[in-house]
Structure formats: C-alpha cells, structure tokens
Amino acid sequence: MTKRDKKDPNVTTSAQPSRKDRFLPTELLGISAGLGVFVGLIVLIATREFVLAAVSLGVAFILSLVLMALFALAFKPNAAEVHDLEEQNAEQKKKNDPPSAH
C-alpha cells in the first residue's frame, strides 16, 4: 500500500462547504459587476458614447474579476487563522452530528 492509497484521518468525505464558501464566486461577480457599471457610467457621462462606455464596462468587469480572483487565490492563512478555521470546523461538525442515543 502506497502513501497515496492511505486516507488522511483528518479529511472527511462528507464535508460540505460553508455558505460563505459557496457564495464567494457570486460575491466576486457582484463586486466586479459593480465596478464595471461604475466605470461604464463615468465613461458614458464624460463622453456620451454608448459603444465606448460598453467597451469600458466590459474591460473593467473582466479586469476587476481577474484581479480579485488572483488576490483570493494568493491569500495564505497564517497559523492562528488555520487554528481558528479548524476550531470552527470542529464546532460545525458537532452541531451537524446527530446526538447519540444511550
């Protein structure tokens, strides 16, 4: 049996992502859309050109989405944050486990 075949006892197969984890992509899309609309409106007010405003909106949306995704991927928690996350996961597991009948 190789090291790859052994399962880590700390990893569970039934772990569900938290609501915050599930909505992170939606949050990034919303913030990027807001930034894109803001840039589009500024360009529209300044130039009165709808095509230029639409192009600016698209460029700002894509650029902000890519940059925020890269920043989210680059985040590495320190030891205290990892410990806090493990405590929260343990509390969530206790809350979700049904009480044992004795």
Buried (B, 14 or more C-beta within 10 A) or exposed (E): EEEEEEEEEEEEEEEEEEEEEEEBEEEBEEEBBEBBEEBBEBBBEEEEEEEBBEEBBEBBBEBBBEEBBEEEEEEEEEEEEEEEEEEEBEEEEEEEEEEEEE
